[in-house]
Amino acid sequence: MRYAPITERLQNLGGEKWAIHNTARAKAAAGEPVIELTIGEPDITVDPALVEKCAAAMRAGRTRYSNGRGEAGLVDALVETYKGRMQGITAENILCFPGTQTALYAVVLALTDEGDGVLCGDPYYATYEGVVRSTGANMQPVPLKIKDGFIMQPDDLRAAITPQSRVLLLNTPHNPTGALLDRNVLGELGRIAIENDLWIVCDEVYEALIFSGEFVSPLAFPELHERTVVVSSISKSHAATGFRSGWSIGPVEFSQKLLPISETMLFGNQPFIADMTEAALRGNFDTAERLRTALGRRAKLVHQAVQSVPGLAASLPQGGMFLMIDVTDTGLDGDTFAWRLLEDHNVAVMPGSSFGDNASGLIRVALTVPDDQLLTATARMAILCKTLEAARQ
């Protein structure tokens, strides 16, 4: 039988990247005491008031069709949320989607075609390559180096640009490294985008979870507004991952062109979830603050614990839900180390190769379990490192 080329382009770019996570879940289901440090699932639950808002909206009959742009109340709340960083923003700049992932997919679909290039820092979030490859475009990795704190360097971006480059895909705070782009670096990256007529697509889903430094968006630069599209959601800020409620913010002309794509894909979100999202944006909830406090503390705990383990080196993140550990001095790559850690010690982490070639010697640790479990996990990493050292000797 014949299949569309997209099925070949996305071969091995879906669930295969999460093989360790799926194996860990299977072990846990079989009764094994696995410490799961694989995905960004907050251990703080969504606020009960938001759950009730969603349920009340359903009881009130908010279960009918919506429209392609988004429910009016939610769109108005987004205008209020972003007006401080994008002067003159209106409903015409906004589209609502079921989560950041769907928004990102639609945005990249609107901006790229077969043979185009998308510049993206490597390491990058695991789904980015699939999003890019789905359109026939190609990833153009820009190395994010440990010595630079995983911050994209302007010279490295310039070196990666080709005549096929169309989009610069940014993520700040960054998944998987937790790096945060400051105003100076972001301004320079923006100037390079202008010089090379690049779109900027910025994933800002971790904006509310910053431990050190100040969040800056490309929207903070008026000269970038005509070429910038921002995507985000309430998944992380309000611990509402399963509700799938996100959006895109972009130029009016771009949003007009994106709307038929959105309508073809989805034709609207669920009104009851839109009502909950509006309440989340307009309300005063402490979910993000509690998450930020817990995640920042855990990042320091793991970072400190790892520093005393021969063979391991960690970078302290500035935000997000993860911490990267360099395992190359153990003699193993990230994949082999991660599988050994799961098989021998029941600790599940993500291998760096799931996030690009530049992360092949790293593992990603999710900071989404209680402190004592994280310390137990790092202690088991230390045991594995001692075993590997003994075997080498």
Secondary structure, 3 states (H helix, E strand, C coil): CCCCHHHHHCCCCCHHHHHHHHHHHHHHHCCCCCEEECCCCCCCCCCHHHHHHHHHHHHCCCCCCCCCCCCHHHHHHHHHHHCCCCCCCCHHHEEEECHHHHHHHHHHHHHCCCCCEEEEEECCCCCHHHHHHHCCCEEEEEECCHHHCCCCCHHHHHHHCCCCEEEEEEECCCCCCCCCCCHHHHHHHHHHHHHCCCEEEEECCCCCCECCCCCCCHHHCHHHHHHEEEEEECCCCCCCHHHCCEEEECCHHHHHHHHHHHHHHCCCCCHHHHHHHHHHHHCCCCHHHHHHHHHHHHHHHHHHHHHCCCCCEEECCCECCEEEEECHHHCCCHHHHHHHHHHHHCEEEEEHHHHCHHHCCEEEEECCCCHHHHHHHHHHHHHHHHHHHHHHC
